[in-house]
Amino acid sequence: MKEFRCGHCRALLFKAAGNPSCAIEIKCRRCGTLTHLRPPEPAPERHERADHEAQHVVRGSL
């Protein structure tokens, strides 16, 4: 279980089996701070670059 705590006073807000799948806004019972949680962003896809020489355009060849 993953613990989610208040960023101000470190009080336990809730426990969950994983990251939230939707946006959550929760108010700390101890200090009243609003905490906003969003699902993690997916990692951007990285495309392999073709050979550097194949992409290089020689000026004056046209």
Phi, psi and omega in degrees: 000139178260133180265135175249124185240158177295135179286344182265308185247359178068016177291144178291123179268311177192167175242145179216156180287338181204195177283151179296143181267356177217170180290138181231137172237124183225141181259131179290131179288335183278308186248348177086004180289136175274130178245130180251124178241136177236153177296151180295145178287140176292147180293136180293144178285138178251126179264140178290137178279144174289173180308133184304319182292329180289332180270344183282126179260126180275125180286144178087001180274350180267000000 
